[in-house]
Amino acid sequence: MEKDNISDLLNKVKANENSKTMQKVTPVNTRKGEEIQFSFYLSKQLLKKVKLKAIKEDTSLKNIMNKALEQYLKT
């Protein structure tokens, strides 16, 4: 008797699954200008110093690295 009740419940659930609507999520591109991703390795001590500087200056690591590279290329 219980098997019949469980089977009925399973059939009801399966029937209801088809009526669910799916929401499509699409990423929003918020990057300004032409940027590409680039990664490299740093020493732990250097990364720690750069992170502390970013916190003190209330800026991002990305901004610090970009400024440093721009200054390096100017010389």
SEFIZA-3560 file (N, C-alpha, C; in Angstrom, 3 decimals):
REM SEFIZA-3560
<numar><xx>0.815</xx><yy>-1.209</yy><zz>0.000</zz><atom>N</atom></numar>
<numar><xx>0.000</xx><yy>0.000</yy><zz>0.000</zz><atom>CA</atom></numar>
<numar><xx>0.854</xx><yy>1.267</yy><zz>0.000</zz><atom>C</atom></numar>
<numar><xx>1.937</xx><yy>1.259</yy><zz>0.775</zz><atom>N</atom></numar>
<numar><xx>2.797</xx><yy>2.433</yy><zz>0.839</zz><atom>CA</atom></numar>
<numar><xx>3.534</xx><yy>2.657</yy><zz>-0.471</zz><atom>C</atom></numar>
<numar><xx>3.923</xx><yy>1.595</yy><zz>-1.154</zz><atom>N</atom></numar>
<numar><xx>4.624</xx><yy>1.730</yy><zz>-2.422</zz><atom>CA</atom></numar>
<numar><xx>3.764</xx><yy>2.454</yy><zz>-3.447</zz><atom>C</atom></numar>
<numar><xx>2.496</xx><yy>2.182</yy><zz>-3.446</zz><atom>N</atom></numar>
<numar><xx>1.584</xx><yy>2.853</yy><zz>-4.372</zz><atom>CA</atom></numar>
<numar><xx>1.519</xx><yy>4.347</yy><zz>-4.072</zz><atom>C</atom></numar>
<numar><xx>1.464</xx><yy>4.704</yy><zz>-2.796</zz><atom>N</atom></numar>
<numar><xx>1.403</xx><yy>6.119</yy><zz>-2.410</zz><atom>CA</atom></numar>
<numar><xx>2.684</xx><yy>6.853</yy><zz>-2.801</zz><atom>C</atom></numar>
<numar><xx>3.806</xx><yy>6.195</yy><zz>-2.586</zz><atom>N</atom></numar>
<numar><xx>5.081</xx><yy>6.811</yy><zz>-2.941</zz><atom>CA</atom></numar>
<numar><xx>5.188</xx><yy>6.969</yy><zz>-4.457</zz><atom>C</atom></numar>
<numar><xx>4.770</xx><yy>5.962</yy><zz>-5.169</zz><atom>N</atom></numar>
<numar><xx>4.810</xx><yy>6.035</yy><zz>-6.636</zz><atom>CA</atom></numar>
<numar><xx>3.925</xx><yy>7.159</yy><zz>-7.145</zz><atom>C</atom></numar>
<numar><xx>2.754</xx><yy>7.316</yy><zz>-6.550</zz><atom>N</atom></numar>
<numar><xx>1.869</xx><yy>8.407</yy><zz>-6.942</zz><atom>CA</atom></numar>
<numar><xx>2.516</xx><yy>9.766</yy><zz>-6.680</zz><atom>C</atom></numar>
<numar><xx>3.152</xx><yy>9.899</yy><zz>-5.531</zz><atom>N</atom></numar>
<numar><xx>3.816</xx><yy>11.160</yy><zz>-5.199</zz><atom>CA</atom></numar>
<numar><xx>4.965</xx><yy>11.447</yy><zz>-6.164</zz><atom>C</atom></numar>
<numar><xx>5.743</xx><yy>10.430</yy><zz>-6.487</zz><atom>N</atom></numar>
<numar><xx>6.841</xx><yy>10.608</yy><zz>-7.430</zz><atom>CA</atom></numar>
<numar><xx>6.327</xx><yy>11.025</yy><zz>-8.804</zz><atom>C</atom></numar>
<numar><xx>5.255</xx><yy>10.429</yy><zz>-9.235</zz><atom>N</atom></numar>
<numar><xx>4.668</xx><yy>10.793</yy><zz>-10.524</zz><atom>CA</atom></numar>
<numar><xx>4.176</xx><yy>12.231</yy><zz>-10.532</zz><atom>C</atom></numar>
<numar><xx>3.615</xx><yy>12.680</yy><zz>-9.420</zz><atom>N</atom></numar>
<numar><xx>3.145</xx><yy>14.066</yy><zz>-9.324</zz><atom>CA</atom></numar>
<numar><xx>4.320</xx><yy>15.043</yy><zz>-9.394</zz><atom>C</atom></numar>
<numar><xx>5.399</xx><yy>14.692</yy><zz>-8.706</zz><atom>N</atom></numar>
<numar><xx>6.579</xx><yy>15.560</yy><zz>-8.719</zz><atom>CA</atom></numar>
<numar><xx>7.157</xx><yy>15.629</yy><zz>-10.123</zz><atom>C</atom></numar>
<numar><xx>7.275</xx><yy>14.509</yy><zz>-10.778</zz><atom>N</atom></numar>
<numar><xx>7.810</xx><yy>14.478</yy><zz>-12.139</zz><atom>CA</atom></numar>
<numar><xx>6.940</xx><yy>15.294</yy><zz>-13.090</zz><atom>C</atom></numar>
<numar><xx>5.643</xx><yy>15.239</yy><zz>-12.901</zz><atom>N</atom></numar>
<numar><xx>4.724</xx><yy>15.992</yy><zz>-13.758</zz><atom>CA</atom></numar>
<numar><xx>4.883</xx><yy>17.498</yy><zz>-13.521</zz><atom>C</atom></numar>
<numar><xx>5.156</xx><yy>17.905</yy><zz>-12.292</zz><atom>N</atom></numar>
<numar><xx>5.302</xx><yy>19.323</yy><zz>-11.964</zz><atom>CA</atom></numar>
<numar><xx>6.648</xx><yy>19.889</yy><zz>-12.392</zz><atom>C</atom></numar>
<numar><xx>7.658</xx><yy>19.066</yy><zz>-12.553</zz><atom>N</atom></numar>
<numar><xx>8.988</xx><yy>19.545</yy><zz>-12.932</zz><atom>CA</atom></numar>
<numar><xx>8.989</xx><yy>20.196</yy><zz>-14.313</zz><atom>C</atom></numar>
<numar><xx>8.166</xx><yy>19.747</yy><zz>-15.199</zz><atom>N</atom></numar>
<numar><xx>8.138</xx><yy>20.274</yy><zz>-16.560</zz><atom>CA</atom></numar>
<numar><xx>7.619</xx><yy>21.704</yy><zz>-16.619</zz><atom>C</atom></numar>
<numar><xx>6.831</xx><yy>22.111</yy><zz>-15.635</zz><atom>N</atom></numar>
<numar><xx>6.234</xx><yy>23.438</yy><zz>-15.684</zz><atom>CA</atom></numar>
<numar><xx>7.130</xx><yy>24.519</yy><zz>-15.081</zz><atom>C</atom></numar>
<numar><xx>8.310</xx><yy>24.156</yy><zz>-14.600</zz><atom>N</atom></numar>
<numar><xx>9.212</xx><yy>25.150</yy><zz>-14.009</zz><atom>CA</atom></numar>
<numar><xx>9.833</xx><yy>26.005</yy><zz>-15.106</zz><atom>C</atom></numar>
<numar><xx>9.960</xx><yy>27.293</yy><zz>-14.807</zz><atom>N</atom></numar>
<numar><xx>10.612</xx><yy>28.192</yy><zz>-15.752</zz><atom>CA</atom></numar>
<numar><xx>12.058</xx><yy>28.402</yy><zz>-15.320</zz><atom>C</atom></numar>
<numar><xx>12.929</xx><yy>28.492</yy><zz>-16.288</zz><atom>N</atom></numar>
<numar><xx>14.340</xx><yy>28.690</yy><zz>-16.004</zz><atom>CA</atom></numar>
<numar><xx>14.719</xx><yy>30.127</yy><zz>-16.346</zz><atom>C</atom></numar>
<numar><xx>15.492</xx><yy>30.750</yy><zz>-15.464</zz><atom>N</atom></numar>
<numar><xx>15.951</xx><yy>32.104</yy><zz>-15.698</zz><atom>CA</atom></numar>
<numar><xx>17.345</xx><yy>32.045</yy><zz>-16.309</zz><atom>C</atom></numar>
<numar><xx>17.545</xx><yy>32.751</yy><zz>-17.390</zz><atom>N</atom></numar>
<numar><xx>18.839</xx><yy>32.773</yy><zz>-18.044</zz><atom>CA</atom></numar>
<numar><xx>19.669</xx><yy>33.919</yy><zz>-17.470</zz><atom>C</atom></numar>
<numar><xx>20.883</xx><yy>33.602</yy><zz>-17.037</zz><atom>N</atom></numar>
<numar><xx>21.770</xx><yy>34.595</yy><zz>-16.465</zz><atom>CA</atom></numar>
<numar><xx>22.870</xx><yy>34.885</yy><zz>-17.476</zz><atom>C</atom></numar>
<numar><xx>23.011</xx><yy>36.156</yy><zz>-17.812</zz><atom>N</atom></numar>
<numar><xx>24.053</xx><yy>36.546</yy><zz>-18.749</zz><atom>CA</atom></numar>
<numar><xx>24.974</xx><yy>37.553</yy><zz>-18.065</zz><atom>C</atom></numar>
<numar><xx>26.288</xx><yy>37.375</yy><zz>-18.178</zz><atom>N</atom></numar>
<numar><xx>27.212</xx><yy>38.300</yy><zz>-17.518</zz><atom>CA</atom></numar>
<numar><xx>27.198</xx><yy>39.673</yy><zz>-18.184</zz><atom>C</atom></numar>
<numar><xx>27.428</xx><yy>40.676</yy><zz>-17.375</zz><atom>N</atom></numar>
<numar><xx>27.477</xx><yy>42.042</yy><zz>-17.872</zz><atom>CA</atom></numar>
<numar><xx>28.940</xx><yy>42.449</yy><zz>-17.958</zz><atom>C</atom></numar>
<numar><xx>29.371</xx><yy>42.891</yy><zz>-19.113</zz><atom>N</atom></numar>
<numar><xx>30.747</xx><yy>43.312</yy><zz>-19.306</zz><atom>CA</atom></numar>
<numar><xx>30.900</xx><yy>44.751</yy><zz>-18.841</zz><atom>C</atom></numar>
<numar><xx>31.628</xx><yy>44.960</yy><zz>-17.744</zz><atom>N</atom></numar>
<numar><xx>31.777</xx><yy>46.302</yy><zz>-17.183</zz><atom>CA</atom></numar>
<numar><xx>33.189</xx><yy>46.847</yy><zz>-17.372</zz><atom>C</atom></numar>
<numar><xx>34.021</xx><yy>46.157</yy><zz>-18.111</zz><atom>N</atom></numar>
<numar><xx>35.401</xx><yy>46.605</yy><zz>-18.309</zz><atom>CA</atom></numar>
<numar><xx>35.435</xx><yy>47.826</yy><zz>-19.233</zz><atom>C</atom></numar>
<numar><xx>36.253</xx><yy>48.759</yy><zz>-18.840</zz><atom>N</atom></numar>
<numar><xx>36.406</xx><yy>49.972</yy><zz>-19.633</zz><atom>CA</atom></numar>
<numar><xx>37.646</xx><yy>49.820</yy><zz>-20.501</zz><atom>C</atom></numar>
<numar><xx>37.542</xx><yy>50.214</yy><zz>-21.727</zz><atom>N</atom></numar>
<numar><xx>38.697</xx><yy>50.169</yy><zz>-22.609</zz><atom>CA</atom></numar>
<numar><xx>39.044</xx><yy>48.750</yy><zz>-23.029</zz><atom>C</atom></numar>
<numar><xx>40.242</xx><yy>48.645</yy><zz>-23.536</zz><atom>N</atom></numar>
<numar><xx>40.702</xx><yy>47.353</yy><zz>-24.025</zz><atom>CA</atom></numar>
<numar><xx>41.635</xx><yy>46.743</yy><zz>-22.993</zz><atom>C</atom></numar>
<numar><xx>41.191</xx><yy>45.710</yy><zz>-22.313</zz><atom>N</atom></numar>
<numar><xx>41.986</xx><yy>45.049</yy><zz>-21.283</zz><atom>CA</atom></numar>
<numar><xx>42.047</xx><yy>43.565</yy><zz>-21.559</zz><atom>C</atom></numar>
<numar><xx>43.155</xx><yy>42.963</yy><zz>-21.139</zz><atom>N</atom></numar>
<numar><xx>43.266</xx><yy>41.514</yy><zz>-21.189</zz><atom>CA</atom></numar>
<numar><xx>43.756</xx><yy>41.025</yy><zz>-19.837</zz><atom>C</atom></numar>
<numar><xx>43.464</xx><yy>39.782</yy><zz>-19.537</zz><atom>N</atom></numar>
<numar><xx>43.900</xx><yy>39.197</yy><zz>-18.274</zz><atom>CA</atom></numar>
<numar><xx>45.325</xx><yy>38.687</yy><zz>-18.421</zz><atom>C</atom></numar>
<numar><xx>46.141</xx><yy>38.937</yy><zz>-17.399</zz><atom>N</atom></numar>
<numar><xx>47.525</xx><yy>38.505</yy><zz>-17.398</zz><atom>CA</atom></numar>
<numar><xx>47.889</xx><yy>38.116</yy><zz>-15.976</zz><atom>C</atom></numar>
<numar><xx>48.571</xx><yy>37.015</yy><zz>-15.808</zz><atom>N</atom></numar>
<numar><xx>48.951</xx><yy>36.601</yy><zz>-14.456</zz><atom>CA</atom></numar>
<numar><xx>50.422</xx><yy>36.207</yy><zz>-14.412</zz><atom>C</atom></numar>
<numar><xx>51.017</xx><yy>36.369</yy><zz>-13.237</zz><atom>N</atom></numar>
<numar><xx>52.427</xx><yy>36.050</yy><zz>-13.039</zz><atom>CA</atom></numar>
<numar><xx>52.662</xx><yy>35.794</yy><zz>-11.560</zz><atom>C</atom></numar>
<numar><xx>53.842</xx><yy>35.324</yy><zz>-11.231</zz><atom>N</atom></numar>
<numar><xx>54.180</xx><yy>35.005</yy><zz>-9.848</zz><atom>CA</atom></numar>
<numar><xx>55.004</xx><yy>36.128</yy><zz>-9.223</zz><atom>C</atom></numar>
<numar><xx>54.713</xx><yy>36.420</yy><zz>-7.949</zz><atom>N</atom></numar>
<numar><xx>55.466</xx><yy>37.389</yy><zz>-7.159</zz><atom>CA</atom></numar>
<numar><xx>55.956</xx><yy>36.695</yy><zz>-5.892</zz><atom>C</atom></numar>
<numar><xx>57.004</xx><yy>37.234</yy><zz>-5.298</zz><atom>N</atom></numar>
<numar><xx>57.436</xx><yy>36.699</yy><zz>-4.007</zz><atom>CA</atom></numar>
<numar><xx>56.377</xx><yy>37.043</yy><zz>-2.959</zz><atom>C</atom></numar>
<numar><xx>56.279</xx><yy>36.239</yy><zz>-1.941</zz><atom>N</atom></numar>
<numar><xx>55.267</xx><yy>36.468</yy><zz>-0.896</zz><atom>CA</atom></numar>
<numar><xx>55.467</xx><yy>37.817</yy><zz>-0.224</zz><atom>C</atom></numar>
<numar><xx>56.722</xx><yy>38.167</yy><zz>0.062</zz><atom>N</atom></numar>
<numar><xx>57.010</xx><yy>39.431</yy><zz>0.738</zz><atom>CA</atom></numar>
<numar><xx>56.632</xx><yy>40.634</yy><zz>-0.121</zz><atom>C</atom></numar>
<numar><xx>56.938</xx><yy>40.551</yy><zz>-1.414</zz><atom>N</atom></numar>
<numar><xx>56.586</xx><yy>41.656</yy><zz>-2.315</zz><atom>CA</atom></numar>
<numar><xx>55.072</xx><yy>41.812</yy><zz>-2.422</zz><atom>C</atom></numar>
<numar><xx>54.358</xx><yy>40.716</yy><zz>-2.567</zz><atom>N</atom></numar>
<numar><xx>52.904</xx><yy>40.781</yy><zz>-2.654</zz><atom>CA</atom></numar>
<numar><xx>52.301</xx><yy>41.356</yy><zz>-1.375</zz><atom>C</atom></numar>
<numar><xx>52.854</xx><yy>40.955</yy><zz>-0.248</zz><atom>N</atom></numar>
<numar><xx>52.371</xx><yy>41.472</yy><zz>1.039</zz><atom>CA</atom></numar>
<numar><xx>52.546</xx><yy>42.991</yy><zz>1.111</zz><atom>C</atom></numar>
<numar><xx>53.715</xx><yy>43.481</yy><zz>0.671</zz><atom>N</atom></numar>
<numar><xx>53.972</xx><yy>44.922</yy><zz>0.686</zz><atom>CA</atom></numar>
<numar><xx>53.029</xx><yy>45.674</yy><zz>-0.246</zz><atom>C</atom></numar>
<numar><xx>52.790</xx><yy>45.101</yy><zz>-1.421</zz><atom>N</atom></numar>
<numar><xx>51.901</xx><yy>45.761</yy><zz>-2.390</zz><atom>CA</atom></numar>
<numar><xx>50.465</xx><yy>45.792</yy><zz>-1.857</zz><atom>C</atom></numar>
<numar><xx>50.037</xx><yy>44.706</yy><zz>-1.234</zz><atom>N</atom></numar>
<numar><xx>48.680</xx><yy>44.675</yy><zz>-0.665</zz><atom>CA</atom></numar>
<numar><xx>48.527</xx><yy>45.718</yy><zz>0.432</zz><atom>C</atom></numar>
<numar><xx>49.529</xx><yy>45.829</yy><zz>1.300</zz><atom>N</atom></numar>
<numar><xx>49.461</xx><yy>46.833</yy><zz>2.371</zz><atom>CA</atom></numar>
<numar><xx>49.415</xx><yy>48.247</yy><zz>1.797</zz><atom>C</atom></numar>
<numar><xx>50.205</xx><yy>48.492</yy><zz>0.755</zz><atom>N</atom></numar>
<numar><xx>50.189</xx><yy>49.817</yy><zz>0.112</zz><atom>CA</atom></numar>
<numar><xx>48.823</xx><yy>50.105</yy><zz>-0.501</zz><atom>C</atom></numar>
<numar><xx>48.222</xx><yy>49.089</yy><zz>-1.119</zz><atom>N</atom></numar>
<numar><xx>46.891</xx><yy>49.264</yy><zz>-1.711</zz><atom>CA</atom></numar>
<numar><xx>45.862</xx><yy>49.610</yy><zz>-0.640</zz><atom>C</atom></numar>
<numar><xx>45.964</xx><yy>48.960</yy><zz>0.491</zz><atom>N</atom></numar>
<numar><xx>45.025</xx><yy>49.242</yy><zz>1.591</zz><atom>CA</atom></numar>
<numar><xx>45.229</xx><yy>50.671</yy><zz>2.103</zz><atom>C</atom></numar>
<numar><xx>46.497</xx><yy>51.047</yy><zz>2.308</zz><atom>N</atom></numar>
<numar><xx>46.788</xx><yy>52.393</yy><zz>2.822</zz><atom>CA</atom></numar>
<numar><xx>46.331</xx><yy>53.481</yy><zz>1.861</zz><atom>C</atom></numar>
<numar><xx>46.481</xx><yy>53.231</yy><zz>0.563</zz><atom>N</atom></numar>
<numar><xx>46.103</xx><yy>54.235</yy><zz>-0.441</zz><atom>CA</atom></numar>
<numar><xx>44.659</xx><yy>54.098</yy><zz>-0.899</zz><atom>C</atom></numar>
<numar><xx>43.944</xx><yy>53.122</yy><zz>-0.354</zz><atom>N</atom></numar>
<numar><xx>42.552</xx><yy>52.858</yy><zz>-0.709</zz><atom>CA</atom></numar>
<numar><xx>42.399</xx><yy>52.715</yy><zz>-2.229</zz><atom>C</atom></numar>
<numar><xx>43.212</xx><yy>51.840</yy><zz>-2.786</zz><atom>N</atom></numar>
<numar><xx>43.170</xx><yy>51.580</yy><zz>-4.222</zz><atom>CA</atom></numar>
<numar><xx>43.283</xx><yy>50.069</yy><zz>-4.450</zz><atom>C</atom></numar>
<numar><xx>43.318</xx><yy>49.667</yy><zz>-5.685</zz><atom>N</atom></numar>
<numar><xx>43.376</xx><yy>48.238</yy><zz>-6.001</zz><atom>CA</atom></numar>
<numar><xx>44.792</xx><yy>47.826</yy><zz>-6.396</zz><atom>C</atom></numar>
<numar><xx>45.065</xx><yy>46.541</yy><zz>-6.295</zz><atom>N</atom></numar>
<numar><xx>46.344</xx><yy>46.006</yy><zz>-6.745</zz><atom>CA</atom></numar>
<numar><xx>46.527</xx><yy>46.277</yy><zz>-8.233</zz><atom>C</atom></numar>
<numar><xx>45.450</xx><yy>46.170</yy><zz>-8.967</zz><atom>N</atom></numar>
<numar><xx>45.495</xx><yy>46.402</yy><zz>-10.413</zz><atom>CA</atom></numar>
<numar><xx>45.984</xx><yy>47.813</yy><zz>-10.708</zz><atom>C</atom></numar>
<numar><xx>45.466</xx><yy>48.802</yy><zz>-10.005</zz><atom>N</atom></numar>
<numar><xx>45.880</xx><yy>50.187</yy><zz>-10.233</zz><atom>CA</atom></numar>
<numar><xx>47.351</xx><yy>50.388</yy><zz>-9.901</zz><atom>C</atom></numar>
<numar><xx>47.794</xx><yy>49.799</yy><zz>-8.810</zz><atom>N</atom></numar>
<numar><xx>49.199</xx><yy>49.932</yy><zz>-8.419</zz><atom>CA</atom></numar>
<numar><xx>50.100</xx><yy>49.301</yy><zz>-9.470</zz><atom>C</atom></numar>
<numar><xx>49.750</xx><yy>48.110</yy><zz>-9.934</zz><atom>N</atom></numar>
<numar><xx>50.572</xx><yy>47.417</yy><zz>-10.930</zz><atom>CA</atom></numar>
<numar><xx>50.590</xx><yy>48.191</yy><zz>-12.250</zz><atom>C</atom></numar>
<numar><xx>49.437</xx><yy>48.705</yy><zz>-12.660</zz><atom>N</atom></numar>
<numar><xx>49.385</xx><yy>49.482</yy><zz>-13.907</zz><atom>CA</atom></numar>
<numar><xx>50.267</xx><yy>50.730</yy><zz>-13.823</zz><atom>C</atom></numar>
<numar><xx>50.164</xx><yy>51.441</yy><zz>-12.703</zz><atom>N</atom></numar>
<numar><xx>50.974</xx><yy>52.659</yy><zz>-12.531</zz><atom>CA</atom></numar>
<numar><xx>52.461</xx><yy>52.323</yy><zz>-12.509</zz><atom>C</atom></numar>
<numar><xx>52.824</xx><yy>51.253</yy><zz>-11.813</zz><atom>N</atom></numar>
<numar><xx>54.228</xx><yy>50.855</yy><zz>-11.722</zz><atom>CA</atom></numar>
<numar><xx>54.787</xx><yy>50.485</yy><zz>-13.096</zz><atom>C</atom></numar>
<numar><xx>54.021</xx><yy>49.763</yy><zz>-13.862</zz><atom>N</atom></numar>
<numar><xx>54.470</xx><yy>49.362</yy><zz>-15.207</zz><atom>CA</atom></numar>
<numar><xx>54.578</xx><yy>50.563</yy><zz>-16.139</zz><atom>C</atom></numar>
<numar><xx>53.633</xx><yy>51.479</yy><zz>-16.034</zz><atom>N</atom></numar>
<numar><xx>53.684</xx><yy>52.686</yy><zz>-16.863</zz><atom>CA</atom></numar>
<numar><xx>54.922</xx><yy>53.518</yy><zz>-16.537</zz><atom>C</atom></numar>
<numar><xx>55.216</xx><yy>53.667</yy><zz>-15.241</zz><atom>N</atom></numar>
<numar><xx>56.417</xx><yy>54.417</yy><zz>-14.835</zz><atom>CA</atom></numar>
<numar><xx>57.678</xx><yy>53.710</yy><zz>-15.317</zz><atom>C</atom></numar>
<numar><xx>57.710</xx><yy>52.395</yy><zz>-15.214</zz><atom>N</atom></numar>
<numar><xx>58.873</xx><yy>51.628</yy><zz>-15.647</zz><atom>CA</atom></numar>
<numar><xx>59.122</xx><yy>51.823</yy><zz>-17.139</zz><atom>C</atom></numar>
<numar><xx>58.054</xx><yy>51.819</yy><zz>-17.916</zz><atom>N</atom></numar>
<numar><xx>58.205</xx><yy>51.957</yy><zz>-19.364</zz><atom>CA</atom></numar>
<numar><xx>58.606</xx><yy>53.377</yy><zz>-19.782</zz><atom>C</atom></numar>
<numar><xx>58.315</xx><yy>54.371</yy><zz>-18.958</zz><atom>N</atom></numar>
<numar><xx>58.692</xx><yy>55.750</yy><zz>-19.275</zz><atom>CA</atom></numar>
<numar><xx>60.194</xx><yy>55.972</yy><zz>-19.153</zz><atom>C</atom></numar>
<numar><xx>60.861</xx><yy>55.176</yy><zz>-18.334</zz><atom>N</atom></numar>
<numar><xx>62.307</xx><yy>55.369</yy><zz>-18.136</zz><atom>CA</atom></numar>
<numar><xx>63.129</xx><yy>54.562</yy><zz>-19.102</zz><atom>C</atom></numar>
//
